[in-house]
């Protein structure tokens, strides 16, 4: 890719951002930056930022804007020569406005998946905390129940993956996402994709990106 393309993927928790992001990275060569992975690493390493963020994450609440903006800004500062895909951030309009002061995005994709589908999906999700690897009892089970395939260590269900926390997170996402998407819509860079499964949404995302990026950088 010739142009240093910069994009964000939006979507409620459990909407398939991780799956779609990995396929975008695989097919289009962007650097993937996940705010969730960055936060979990900070929590596990018990950094000052991680300790501050953990109390919000456990309660199923958003980490404050200033904490998130500082974390992401420091990461983006090291990617001045790479095209990237930012996953899970920004989540509020103030965060988006803060990022826009430093990085002008080329595209924002928003995954639109019904809440009831997400709640049913997340309740079967289990995580290997040290690596961030995620399994699902139905869609992507580990080889041995309750155990990470790579290390053999125990899997856990994160507090924010439990149904009551998921509902709270979805309600909060709905409150924040309207103004956020409105900001990007006004900039003319928002593209929404509706569906219930990643395999349903992905072909449309792929075709759109292929057309969009080819127009900017030449054929893939």
Z-matrix of the N, CA and C atoms (Angstrom, degrees):
N
C 1 1.457
C 2 1.527 1 109.11
N 3 1.317 2 116.47 1 127.82
C 4 1.455 3 120.28 2 -177.30
C 5 1.523 4 112.28 3 -80.44
N 6 1.328 5 116.80 4 -45.26
C 7 1.454 6 120.77 5 -178.22
C 8 1.528 7 110.30 6 -80.09
N 9 1.317 8 116.53 7 143.41
C 10 1.457 9 120.12 8 176.15
C 11 1.529 10 108.53 9 -80.22
N 12 1.314 11 114.48 10 81.46
C 13 1.460 12 122.47 11 -173.55
C 14 1.524 13 110.27 12 -74.38
N 15 1.342 14 116.31 13 135.03
C 16 1.457 15 122.19 14 -178.62
C 17 1.524 16 109.24 15 -128.67
N 18 1.332 17 115.52 16 124.25
C 19 1.453 18 118.86 17 -178.50
C 20 1.522 19 111.61 18 -141.60
N 21 1.334 20 115.23 19 160.96
C 22 1.461 21 123.59 20 177.66
C 23 1.520 22 108.36 21 -123.46
N 24 1.337 23 116.86 22 143.59
C 25 1.452 24 121.20 23 171.88
C 26 1.526 25 107.93 24 -114.43
N 27 1.332 26 116.01 25 127.35
C 28 1.458 27 123.01 26 179.35
C 29 1.525 28 109.76 27 -108.72
N 30 1.328 29 115.72 28 157.69
C 31 1.452 30 121.01 29 176.02
C 32 1.507 31 109.37 30 164.44
N 33 1.312 32 116.49 31 148.82
C 34 1.462 33 120.92 32 178.95
C 35 1.523 34 110.29 33 -61.98
N 36 1.340 35 118.44 34 157.68
C 37 1.462 36 120.75 35 174.67
C 38 1.528 37 110.38 36 -53.66
N 39 1.336 38 116.73 37 126.73
C 40 1.461 39 120.28 38 -179.34
C 41 1.509 40 115.21 39 88.51
N 42 1.333 41 117.41 40 7.24
C 43 1.462 42 120.53 41 -178.49
C 44 1.519 43 113.10 42 -82.59
N 45 1.338 44 117.32 43 -6.41
C 46 1.459 45 120.47 44 179.44
C 47 1.506 46 114.47 45 102.42
N 48 1.348 47 117.34 46 17.44
C 49 1.462 48 119.95 47 -179.14
C 50 1.520 49 111.78 48 -57.47
N 51 1.346 50 116.57 49 -42.20
C 52 1.458 51 119.70 50 -178.10
C 53 1.516 52 112.37 51 -63.99
N 54 1.327 53 116.17 52 -43.94
C 55 1.468 54 120.84 53 179.89
C 56 1.520 55 111.38 54 -64.58
N 57 1.319 56 116.36 55 -49.79
C 58 1.469 57 120.17 56 -179.09
C 59 1.526 58 110.04 57 -64.72
N 60 1.323 59 116.98 58 -39.96
C 61 1.471 60 120.41 59 179.39
C 62 1.521 61 111.22 60 -60.57
N 63 1.344 62 117.10 61 -44.73
C 64 1.462 63 119.82 62 -178.10
C 65 1.517 64 110.84 63 -62.77
N 66 1.315 65 117.53 64 -34.77
C 67 1.463 66 121.02 65 179.00
C 68 1.527 67 111.60 66 -73.35
N 69 1.329 68 116.73 67 -35.56
C 70 1.467 69 120.06 68 175.58
C 71 1.525 70 109.78 69 -63.71
N 72 1.342 71 115.75 70 -45.90
C 73 1.465 72 120.57 71 179.35
C 74 1.527 73 110.86 72 -61.07
N 75 1.328 74 116.30 73 -43.81
C 76 1.469 75 121.77 74 -179.38
C 77 1.530 76 111.71 75 -62.02
N 78 1.317 77 117.01 76 -44.49
C 79 1.463 78 120.27 77 -172.09
C 80 1.522 79 114.10 78 -89.91
N 81 1.346 80 117.24 79 -22.88
C 82 1.463 81 119.09 80 -173.25
C 83 1.522 82 114.38 81 -123.23
N 84 1.336 83 117.65 82 -1.31
C 85 1.455 84 120.68 83 169.95
C 86 1.511 85 116.62 84 72.73
N 87 1.334 86 117.88 85 26.17
C 88 1.461 87 120.20 86 176.49
C 89 1.528 88 110.25 87 -86.54
N 90 1.319 89 116.70 88 152.39
C 91 1.457 90 122.51 89 173.28
C 92 1.521 91 108.21 90 -78.17
N 93 1.342 92 116.83 91 127.44
C 94 1.463 93 121.71 92 -177.57
C 95 1.522 94 110.42 93 -93.38
N 96 1.320 95 116.33 94 126.61
C 97 1.455 96 122.19 95 178.62
C 98 1.527 97 107.97 96 -125.02
N 99 1.338 98 117.31 97 109.11
C 100 1.460 99 122.97 98 -177.72
C 101 1.518 100 110.30 99 -102.21
N 102 1.325 101 116.49 100 120.67
C 103 1.464 102 119.79 101 179.34
C 104 1.528 103 110.66 102 -64.91
N 105 1.333 104 117.35 103 -34.59
C 106 1.459 105 120.23 104 178.98
C 107 1.511 106 112.06 105 -64.40
N 108 1.337 107 117.01 106 -43.37
C 109 1.464 108 120.62 107 178.34
C 110 1.526 109 110.98 108 -63.51
N 111 1.325 110 115.91 109 -41.76
C 112 1.461 111 120.13 110 179.62
C 113 1.527 112 111.16 111 -62.85
N 114 1.335 113 116.28 112 -43.62
C 115 1.462 114 120.25 113 179.91
C 116 1.526 115 111.58 114 -64.74
N 117 1.342 116 116.58 115 -45.00
C 118 1.463 117 119.71 116 -179.23
C 119 1.528 118 111.59 117 -62.08
N 120 1.326 119 116.09 118 -37.27
C 121 1.468 120 119.57 119 177.37
C 122 1.528 121 110.33 120 -63.44
N 123 1.321 122 116.41 121 -39.74
C 124 1.466 123 120.16 122 178.93
C 125 1.529 124 110.80 123 -65.62
N 126 1.346 125 116.58 124 -39.83
C 127 1.470 126 120.66 125 179.97
C 128 1.522 127 110.50 126 -66.36
N 129 1.331 128 116.48 127 -47.52
C 130 1.469 129 121.00 128 -178.14
C 131 1.529 130 111.03 129 -61.96
N 132 1.344 131 115.92 130 -38.36
C 133 1.468 132 120.46 131 -179.12
C 134 1.531 133 112.81 132 -82.67
N 135 1.348 134 115.35 133 -1.19
C 136 1.468 135 121.64 134 177.05
C 137 1.524 136 112.63 135 54.92
N 138 1.331 137 115.45 136 41.10
C 139 1.458 138 119.77 137 175.32
C 140 1.529 139 109.07 138 -73.85
N 141 1.309 140 115.64 139 168.43
C 142 1.468 141 119.84 140 178.91
C 143 1.530 142 110.18 141 -58.86
N 144 1.336 143 116.01 142 -43.47
C 145 1.465 144 119.89 143 178.70
C 146 1.530 145 110.59 144 -65.25
N 147 1.332 146 116.82 145 -40.63
C 148 1.452 147 120.88 146 -178.80
C 149 1.516 148 112.64 147 -63.37
N 150 1.317 149 116.84 148 -42.03
C 151 1.461 150 121.37 149 178.94
C 152 1.527 151 110.26 150 -64.29
N 153 1.335 152 116.07 151 -40.88
C 154 1.464 153 120.13 152 179.57
C 155 1.527 154 111.35 153 -66.26
N 156 1.330 155 116.17 154 -37.46
C 157 1.461 156 120.52 155 -175.75
C 158 1.523 157 113.07 156 -78.49
N 159 1.333 158 117.48 157 -29.66
C 160 1.457 159 121.36 158 -170.86
C 161 1.530 160 112.80 159 -60.14
N 162 1.321 161 117.20 160 -38.41
C 163 1.466 162 119.46 161 -176.78
C 164 1.533 163 110.90 162 -65.39
N 165 1.321 164 116.81 163 -32.46
C 166 1.460 165 119.75 164 177.62
C 167 1.528 166 110.66 165 -74.67
N 168 1.327 167 117.13 166 -42.59
C 169 1.459 168 121.54 167 -178.82
C 170 1.525 169 111.17 168 -62.90
N 171 1.334 170 117.27 169 -41.29
C 172 1.460 171 120.94 170 179.97
C 173 1.523 172 111.57 171 -63.35
N 174 1.324 173 116.11 172 -32.42
C 175 1.463 174 120.42 173 -179.63
C 176 1.528 175 112.03 174 -86.28
N 177 1.339 176 116.47 175 2.37
C 178 1.459 177 119.63 176 -179.28
C 179 1.513 178 113.56 177 72.25
N 180 1.350 179 116.00 178 22.63
C 181 1.461 180 120.81 179 -178.56
C 182 1.523 181 110.59 180 -105.40
N 183 1.338 182 115.13 181 162.10
C 184 1.454 183 119.96 182 176.83
C 185 1.527 184 110.88 183 -72.38
N 186 1.321 185 115.57 184 141.00
C 187 1.456 186 120.46 185 172.58
C 188 1.536 187 107.51 186 -69.52
N 189 1.334 188 119.30 187 138.87
C 190 1.471 189 121.42 188 -176.62
C 191 1.527 190 113.14 189 -54.12
N 192 1.324 191 114.61 190 148.75
C 193 1.462 192 121.40 191 -175.66
C 194 1.522 193 112.85 192 -54.66
N 195 1.346 194 116.86 193 -45.53
C 196 1.465 195 118.39 194 -174.07
C 197 1.526 196 111.59 195 -64.49
N 198 1.337 197 117.11 196 -36.25
C 199 1.458 198 120.80 197 178.76
C 200 1.523 199 110.36 198 -65.41
N 201 1.333 200 115.59 199 -46.84
C 202 1.466 201 120.00 200 -178.24
C 203 1.523 202 112.05 201 -67.10
N 204 1.315 203 117.49 202 -42.84
C 205 1.465 204 121.04 203 -178.32
C 206 1.523 205 110.24 204 -61.59
N 207 1.328 206 117.26 205 -42.41
C 208 1.468 207 120.29 206 179.11
C 209 1.521 208 111.41 207 -63.34
N 210 1.329 209 116.71 208 -42.29
C 211 1.460 210 120.67 209 179.92
C 212 1.524 211 111.26 210 -63.12
N 213 1.326 212 116.63 211 -50.46
C 214 1.467 213 120.66 212 -176.32
C 215 1.523 214 111.40 213 -68.72
N 216 1.323 215 117.10 214 -40.32
C 217 1.467 216 119.91 215 -179.38
C 218 1.521 217 111.23 216 -59.76
N 219 1.335 218 116.63 217 -39.37
C 220 1.464 219 119.50 218 -179.94
C 221 1.522 220 111.06 219 -67.24
N 222 1.331 221 117.29 220 -34.38
C 223 1.456 222 120.59 221 178.19
C 224 1.531 223 111.30 222 -71.43
N 225 1.315 224 117.11 223 -44.23
C 226 1.467 225 120.62 224 -178.85
C 227 1.523 226 111.31 225 -65.05
N 228 1.332 227 117.16 226 -29.00
C 229 1.465 228 120.71 227 179.85
C 230 1.523 229 111.57 228 -61.32
N 231 1.339 230 115.99 229 -24.81
C 232 1.458 231 119.66 230 179.57
C 233 1.512 232 114.11 231 -92.04
N 234 1.325 233 116.75 232 6.96
C 235 1.469 234 120.67 233 -176.38
C 236 1.528 235 111.60 234 -121.86
N 237 1.308 236 116.62 235 37.22
C 238 1.466 237 120.44 236 -175.82
C 239 1.528 238 112.89 237 -69.71
N 240 1.337 239 117.68 238 -19.55
C 241 1.465 240 119.87 239 -177.44
C 242 1.527 241 112.33 240 -113.02
N 243 1.334 242 117.59 241 12.21
C 244 1.467 243 120.61 242 -177.53
C 245 1.529 244 110.82 243 -124.14
N 246 1.334 245 117.86 244 139.11
C 247 1.469 246 120.08 245 169.03
C 248 1.524 247 108.51 246 -70.79
N 249 1.342 248 118.25 247 141.64
C 250 1.451 249 118.75 248 -175.66
C 251 1.520 250 113.69 249 -140.64
N 252 1.349 251 111.94 250 160.03
C 253 1.457 252 122.89 251 175.10
C 254 1.518 253 107.41 252 -122.29
N 255 1.322 254 116.92 253 119.76
C 256 1.454 255 122.74 254 179.84
C 257 1.522 256 109.00 255 -99.14
N 258 1.330 257 116.25 256 123.60
C 259 1.470 258 123.60 257 -171.58
C 260 1.525 259 109.41 258 -118.36
N 261 1.335 260 116.90 259 121.50
C 262 1.459 261 120.77 260 176.88
C 263 1.514 262 115.15 261 90.97
N 264 1.301 263 117.34 262 4.17
C 265 1.465 264 123.04 263 179.58
C 266 1.522 265 108.13 264 -154.69
N 267 1.336 266 118.18 265 139.87
C 268 1.461 267 128.79 266 0.45
C 269 1.530 268 112.58 267 -78.60
N 270 1.336 269 115.35 268 160.66
C 271 1.460 270 121.43 269 178.27
C 272 1.519 271 112.56 270 -116.36
N 273 1.327 272 117.66 271 -8.10
C 274 1.463 273 121.74 272 177.72
C 275 1.525 274 108.89 273 -134.02
N 276 1.318 275 115.44 274 160.16
C 277 1.469 276 119.07 275 178.65
C 278 1.534 277 111.99 276 -63.13
N 279 1.350 278 119.81 277 -42.41
C 280 1.474 279 118.23 278 176.75
C 281 1.526 280 112.57 279 -58.39
N 282 1.351 281 118.02 280 -38.63
C 283 1.454 282 120.27 281 176.18
C 284 1.529 283 110.36 282 -61.81
N 285 1.336 284 116.39 283 -44.55
C 286 1.463 285 120.85 284 -179.51
C 287 1.526 286 111.05 285 -61.67
N 288 1.320 287 116.03 286 -42.48
C 289 1.464 288 120.14 287 -179.97
C 290 1.524 289 110.78 288 -65.14
N 291 1.352 290 116.63 289 -37.44
C 292 1.469 291 120.48 290 179.17
C 293 1.521 292 110.81 291 -65.62
N 294 1.327 293 116.93 292 -43.63
C 295 1.464 294 120.68 293 178.67
C 296 1.526 295 110.63 294 -64.63
N 297 1.338 296 116.26 295 -39.72
C 298 1.468 297 121.19 296 -176.80
C 299 1.529 298 111.90 297 -62.34
N 300 1.328 299 116.85 298 -25.66
C 301 1.464 300 119.93 299 178.18
C 302 1.525 301 111.84 300 -66.54
N 303 1.346 302 116.50 301 -24.83
C 304 1.466 303 121.04 302 -174.50
C 305 1.529 304 113.13 303 -114.00
N 306 1.331 305 116.83 304 -32.81
C 307 1.464 306 121.53 305 -175.92
C 308 1.518 307 109.83 306 -131.91
N 309 1.323 308 117.04 307 120.47
C 310 1.464 309 121.42 308 177.56
C 311 1.525 310 108.98 309 -90.14
N 312 1.313 311 116.18 310 115.95
C 313 1.458 312 121.36 311 -177.94
C 314 1.523 313 111.32 312 -77.57
N 315 1.340 314 115.01 313 151.36
C 316 1.457 315 121.33 314 175.42
C 317 1.527 316 111.94 315 -94.52
N 318 1.336 317 116.52 316 -28.84
C 319 1.461 318 120.12 317 -173.97
C 320 1.523 319 110.11 318 -159.65
N 321 1.344 320 115.93 319 144.32
C 322 1.458 321 122.84 320 172.43
C 323 1.524 322 108.18 321 -127.60
N 324 1.339 323 116.59 322 118.56
C 325 1.464 324 121.80 323 175.87
C 326 1.521 325 108.71 324 -98.84
N 327 1.335 326 117.07 325 135.45
C 328 1.453 327 121.47 326 178.06
C 329 1.523 328 109.58 327 -121.29
N 330 1.345 329 117.16 328 121.86
C 331 1.462 330 122.57 329 177.95
C 332 1.522 331 108.66 330 -89.52
N 333 1.322 332 116.71 331 122.61
C 334 1.465 333 122.80 332 -175.75
C 335 1.526 334 109.18 333 -110.28
N 336 1.342 335 116.64 334 98.88
C 337 1.460 336 123.33 335 -177.35
C 338 1.531 337 108.62 336 -121.32
N 339 1.354 338 119.74 337 133.67
C 340 1.469 339 121.49 338 -178.35
C 341 1.526 340 112.98 339 -58.93
N 342 1.341 341 116.97 340 144.30
C 343 1.464 342 122.23 341 -177.86
C 344 1.519 343 112.54 342 -57.07
N 345 1.336 344 117.44 343 -42.78
C 346 1.462 345 119.26 344 -175.73
C 347 1.522 346 111.66 345 -64.05
N 348 1.318 347 117.28 346 -32.43
C 349 1.464 348 121.81 347 176.61
C 350 1.529 349 109.76 348 -66.79
N 351 1.325 350 116.59 349 -42.32
C 352 1.464 351 121.53 350 -178.20
C 353 1.525 352 111.53 351 -65.90
N 354 1.340 353 117.61 352 -44.57
C 355 1.466 354 120.75 353 -179.10
C 356 1.520 355 110.27 354 -61.20
N 357 1.326 356 117.35 355 -43.45
C 358 1.458 357 121.28 356 179.60
C 359 1.529 358 110.98 357 -64.52
N 360 1.316 359 115.98 358 -35.58
C 361 1.466 360 121.46 359 -178.12
C 362 1.533 361 111.26 360 -71.91
N 363 1.327 362 117.96 361 -45.35
C 364 1.459 363 121.37 362 -171.65
C 365 1.519 364 112.68 363 -72.86
N 366 1.312 365 118.47 364 -28.80
C 367 1.468 366 119.19 365 -175.60
C 368 1.536 367 112.47 366 -63.96
N 369 1.335 368 117.29 367 -15.05
C 370 1.466 369 120.24 368 176.82
C 371 1.513 370 113.79 369 -101.58
N 372 1.348 371 117.31 370 12.76
C 373 1.464 372 121.22 371 -173.47
C 374 1.533 373 111.42 372 -93.76
N 375 1.339 374 115.89 373 133.99
C 376 1.459 375 123.38 374 178.88
C 377 1.524 376 108.98 375 -130.60
N 378 1.327 377 116.33 376 147.17
C 379 1.468 378 121.38 377 -169.77
C 380 1.528 379 111.54 378 -127.30
N 381 1.349 380 114.80 379 142.87
C 382 1.460 381 121.15 380 166.78
C 383 1.526 382 106.25 381 -94.39
N 384 1.325 383 116.83 382 104.07
C 385 1.462 384 120.93 383 -169.29
C 386 1.526 385 114.90 384 -60.17
N 387 1.346 386 119.83 385 -43.86
C 388 1.469 387 118.01 386 -176.73
C 389 1.529 388 114.12 387 -60.06
N 390 1.335 389 117.39 388 -35.41
C 391 1.470 390 120.38 389 -176.93
C 392 1.518 391 113.13 390 -101.36
N 393 1.342 392 117.59 391 -21.45
C 394 1.456 393 121.02 392 -174.31
C 395 1.513 394 113.29 393 84.28
N 396 1.354 395 117.83 394 3.64
C 397 1.472 396 119.71 395 178.38
C 398 1.524 397 110.23 396 -63.99
N 399 1.341 398 115.44 397 134.70
C 400 1.459 399 120.95 398 -176.66
C 401 1.523 400 109.89 399 -115.91
N 402 1.318 401 115.40 400 134.82
C 403 1.461 402 122.46 401 176.09
C 404 1.526 403 109.32 402 -118.85
N 405 1.329 404 115.80 403 163.98
C 406 1.460 405 120.65 404 175.80
C 407 1.516 406 108.04 405 -138.23
N 408 1.330 407 116.60 406 134.60
C 409 1.461 408 120.85 407 -175.42
C 410 1.520 409 112.90 408 -59.65
N 411 1.342 410 117.17 409 -25.48
C 412 1.459 411 120.27 410 -178.93
C 413 1.526 412 112.75 411 -106.64
N 414 1.318 413 117.17 412 -47.43
C 415 1.465 414 120.84 413 -170.58
C 416 1.537 415 113.64 414 -88.63
N 417 1.348 416 116.72 415 -31.13
C 418 1.463 417 119.89 416 -176.10
C 419 1.533 418 109.29 417 -150.20
N 420 1.352 419 117.42 418 65.43
C 421 1.463 420 119.47 419 -175.71
C 422 1.525 421 112.04 420 -71.92
N 423 1.351 422 116.98 421 150.53
C 424 1.470 423 119.67 422 173.70
C 425 1.529 424 109.52 423 -68.96
N 426 1.320 425 116.19 424 160.17
C 427 1.462 426 120.22 425 179.40
C 428 1.522 427 111.57 426 -61.82
N 429 1.332 428 116.01 427 -37.13
C 430 1.467 429 122.38 428 174.53
C 431 1.519 430 107.43 429 -118.98
N 432 1.328 431 117.62 430 127.05
C 433 1.455 432 121.45 431 -175.77
C 434 1.519 433 112.36 432 -53.76
N 435 1.341 434 115.94 433 127.20
C 436 1.453 435 121.62 434 175.72
C 437 1.508 436 115.83 435 80.43
N 438 1.356 437 116.81 436 7.96
C 439 1.470 438 120.33 437 -174.06
C 440 1.527 439 110.47 438 -130.45
N 441 1.329 440 116.45 439 137.57
C 442 1.458 441 121.85 440 178.07
C 443 1.528 442 111.09 441 -66.79
N 444 1.341 443 117.40 442 133.55
C 445 1.464 444 121.94 443 -177.68
C 446 1.528 445 113.12 444 -61.34
N 447 1.327 446 116.91 445 -36.63
C 448 1.463 447 121.10 446 -171.95
C 449 1.527 448 112.46 447 -83.86
N 450 1.330 449 117.03 448 -46.68
C 451 1.462 450 120.55 449 -172.54
C 452 1.526 451 114.22 450 -103.82
N 453 1.337 452 117.46 451 -18.16
C 454 1.455 453 120.68 452 -174.91
C 455 1.517 454 113.37 453 77.46
N 456 1.333 455 116.77 454 7.82
C 457 1.459 456 121.12 455 179.96
C 458 1.533 457 110.99 456 -81.88
N 459 1.333 458 115.35 457 161.89
C 460 1.455 459 121.85 458 -175.39
C 461 1.536 460 111.49 459 -68.18
N 462 1.332 461 115.98 460 140.51
C 463 1.455 462 122.04 461 171.74
C 464 1.523 463 109.11 462 -91.99
N 465 1.326 464 116.09 463 152.07
C 466 1.465 465 120.50 464 178.25
C 467 1.525 466 109.45 465 -131.55
N 468 1.331 467 115.28 466 156.11
C 469 1.464 468 119.31 467 170.25
C 470 1.519 469 106.90 468 -95.85
N 471 1.325 470 115.96 469 114.25
C 472 1.457 471 120.70 470 -179.23
C 473 1.524 472 110.36 471 -61.68
N 474 1.334 473 115.59 472 148.44
C 475 1.461 474 120.43 473 179.88
C 476 1.530 475 111.42 474 -54.51
N 477 1.339 476 116.29 475 -38.97
C 478 1.465 477 118.54 476 -177.17
C 479 1.519 478 112.90 477 -82.37
N 480 1.356 479 117.96 478 5.66
C 481 1.463 480 121.55 479 172.53
C 482 1.536 481 112.02 480 -101.64
N 483 1.319 482 117.83 481 -4.23
C 484 1.459 483 121.04 482 178.27
C 485 1.534 484 109.48 483 -76.61
N 486 1.365 485 117.55 484 145.34
C 487 1.477 486 120.98 485 -170.69
C 488 1.519 487 114.82 486 -50.37
N 489 1.349 488 118.22 487 -42.27
C 490 1.460 489 119.41 488 -177.53
C 491 1.527 490 111.65 489 -66.91
N 492 1.343 491 115.85 490 -35.31
C 493 1.459 492 119.17 491 177.21
C 494 1.525 493 111.18 492 -72.37
N 495 1.344 494 116.27 493 -37.09
C 496 1.461 495 120.24 494 179.38
C 497 1.525 496 110.79 495 -60.93
N 498 1.336 497 116.94 496 -45.16
C 499 1.468 498 120.29 497 -179.69
C 500 1.524 499 110.44 498 -61.08
N 501 1.315 500 116.71 499 -41.54
C 502 1.459 501 120.43 500 178.92
C 503 1.526 502 111.12 501 -64.17
N 504 1.320 503 116.45 502 -41.72
C 505 1.467 504 120.90 503 179.47
C 506 1.526 505 111.36 504 -65.77
N 507 1.328 506 117.23 505 -39.31
C 508 1.466 507 120.59 506 179.70
C 509 1.528 508 110.77 507 -66.35
N 510 1.331 509 115.90 508 -40.97
C 511 1.471 510 119.22 509 178.45
C 512 1.526 511 110.27 510 -62.66
N 513 1.328 512 115.73 511 -42.49
C 514 1.464 513 119.31 512 -179.84
C 515 1.523 514 111.25 513 -68.70
N 516 1.340 515 116.39 514 -37.75
C 517 1.461 516 120.39 515 177.24
C 518 1.527 517 110.43 516 -60.26
N 519 1.333 518 116.26 517 -42.57
C 520 1.469 519 120.27 518 -178.80
C 521 1.526 520 111.43 519 -62.16
N 522 1.344 521 116.06 520 -38.01
C 523 1.463 522 120.08 521 179.19
C 524 1.528 523 110.73 522 -64.91
N 525 1.333 524 115.90 523 -42.16
C 526 1.464 525 120.33 524 -174.72
C 527 1.519 526 114.63 525 -82.96
N 528 1.335 527 116.72 526 -28.53
C 529 1.459 528 118.69 527 -169.30
C 530 1.520 529 113.26 528 -75.36
N 531 1.344 530 117.41 529 -25.06
C 532 1.467 531 118.88 530 179.04
C 533 1.520 532 112.30 531 -59.49
N 534 1.340 533 117.68 532 -58.00
C 535 1.468 534 119.62 533 177.46
C 536 1.530 535 112.95 534 -61.39
N 537 1.339 536 116.99 535 -35.73
C 538 1.461 537 120.66 536 -179.83
C 539 1.525 538 110.98 537 -62.94
N 540 1.338 539 116.03 538 -51.30
C 541 1.464 540 118.84 539 179.36
C 542 1.519 541 111.40 540 -66.29
N 543 1.337 542 115.70 541 -32.71
C 544 1.461 543 118.44 542 176.60
C 545 1.525 544 111.91 543 -61.29
N 546 1.326 545 116.85 544 -38.87
C 547 1.471 546 121.82 545 177.88
C 548 1.519 547 110.55 546 -60.24
N 549 1.350 548 116.67 547 -47.65
C 550 1.458 549 120.12 548 -178.55
C 551 1.524 550 112.11 549 -73.70
N 552 1.327 551 116.25 550 -30.84
C 553 1.467 552 119.06 551 176.52
C 554 1.530 553 110.29 552 -64.72
N 555 1.323 554 115.74 553 -40.57
C 556 1.467 555 120.31 554 178.34
C 557 1.526 556 111.32 555 -64.15
N 558 1.346 557 116.88 556 -30.65
C 559 1.461 558 120.70 557 177.30
C 560 1.527 559 112.35 558 -78.14
N 561 1.336 560 116.16 559 -11.85
C 562 1.461 561 120.71 560 178.70
C 563 1.510 562 114.77 561 78.52
N 564 1.363 563 117.38 562 23.51
C 565 1.461 564 119.21 563 -176.43
C 566 1.529 565 112.67 564 -121.36
N 567 1.347 566 118.12 565 8.16
C 568 1.472 567 121.24 566 -178.24
C 569 1.523 568 110.87 567 -90.59
N 570 1.351 569 115.57 568 133.49
C 571 1.469 570 121.81 569 175.26
C 572 1.526 571 107.95 570 -133.27
N 573 1.337 572 117.90 571 121.74
C 574 1.459 573 122.59 572 -176.38
C 575 1.526 574 111.28 573 -101.58
N 576 1.347 575 115.58 574 142.78
C 577 1.462 576 122.13 575 177.27
C 578 1.528 577 108.87 576 -129.62
N 579 1.339 578 116.95 577 119.89
C 580 1.457 579 123.01 578 -176.51
C 581 1.526 580 110.62 579 -100.57
N 582 1.361 581 116.14 580 143.83
C 583 1.454 582 120.61 581 176.75
C 584 1.509 583 110.84 582 170.53
N 585 1.339 584 116.70 583 -177.41
C 586 1.463 585 121.48 584 -179.71
C 587 1.523 586 112.99 585 -117.73
N 588 1.337 587 118.59 586 -14.76
C 589 1.462 588 121.85 587 -178.65
C 590 1.523 589 109.53 588 -138.08
N 591 1.323 590 115.16 589 148.89
C 592 1.465 591 120.12 590 -179.98
C 593 1.526 592 111.67 591 -61.69
N 594 1.337 593 116.77 592 -38.41
C 595 1.470 594 119.61 593 -179.21
C 596 1.517 595 112.26 594 -68.00
N 597 1.320 596 116.78 595 -21.70
C 598 1.463 597 121.28 596 175.08
C 599 1.529 598 110.83 597 -80.21
N 600 1.327 599 115.82 598 -40.56
C 601 1.463 600 120.91 599 -175.72
C 602 1.527 601 111.89 600 -79.16
N 603 1.329 602 117.52 601 -36.44
C 604 1.455 603 121.84 602 -171.00
C 605 1.525 604 114.83 603 -55.85
N 606 1.344 605 121.08 604 -46.73
C 607 1.474 606 118.63 605 -178.35
C 608 1.529 607 112.67 606 -57.30
N 609 1.333 608 116.82 607 -36.24
C 610 1.470 609 119.42 608 179.32
C 611 1.523 610 110.69 609 -71.67
N 612 1.346 611 117.20 610 -38.46
C 613 1.467 612 120.44 611 175.93
C 614 1.528 613 110.05 612 -63.02
N 615 1.327 614 116.37 613 -45.92
C 616 1.469 615 120.88 614 -178.27
C 617 1.524 616 111.22 615 -60.29
N 618 1.317 617 116.36 616 -47.77
C 619 1.467 618 119.93 617 -178.62
C 620 1.522 619 111.18 618 -63.71
N 621 1.329 620 116.38 619 -39.49
C 622 1.458 621 119.37 620 178.99
C 623 1.522 622 110.91 621 -64.65
N 624 1.343 623 116.40 622 -47.62
C 625 1.464 624 119.73 623 -179.09
C 626 1.522 625 111.88 624 -64.26
N 627 1.325 626 116.52 625 -40.43
C 628 1.460 627 119.45 626 179.60
C 629 1.513 628 110.77 627 -59.79
N 630 1.332 629 116.32 628 -44.05
C 631 1.464 630 120.50 629 178.62
C 632 1.530 631 110.67 630 -67.30
N 633 1.345 632 116.69 631 -44.12
C 634 1.450 633 122.28 632 -175.85
C 635 1.532 634 111.39 633 -66.12
N 636 1.331 635 116.35 634 -46.43
C 637 1.461 636 120.23 635 -176.90
C 638 1.520 637 112.43 636 -75.11
N 639 1.322 638 117.17 637 -32.48
C 640 1.466 639 119.99 638 176.14
C 641 1.520 640 110.73 639 -62.41
N 642 1.332 641 116.03 640 -38.58
C 643 1.468 642 120.74 641 178.56
C 644 1.520 643 110.72 642 -63.05
N 645 1.343 644 116.75 643 -32.07
C 646 1.465 645 120.30 644 -178.33
C 647 1.531 646 113.47 645 -86.19
N 648 1.361 647 115.84 646 -38.92
C 649 1.461 648 119.31 647 -165.60
C 650 1.498 649 115.12 648 -125.72
N 651 1.324 650 118.47 649 -2.69
C 652 1.455 651 120.10 650 -174.29
C 653 1.510 652 111.78 651 95.85
N 654 1.337 653 118.83 652 172.85
C 655 1.457 654 122.78 653 -173.34
C 656 1.517 655 113.33 654 -63.28
N 657 1.373 656 114.51 655 148.57
C 658 1.464 657 120.36 656 173.49
C 659 1.532 658 108.67 657 -95.48
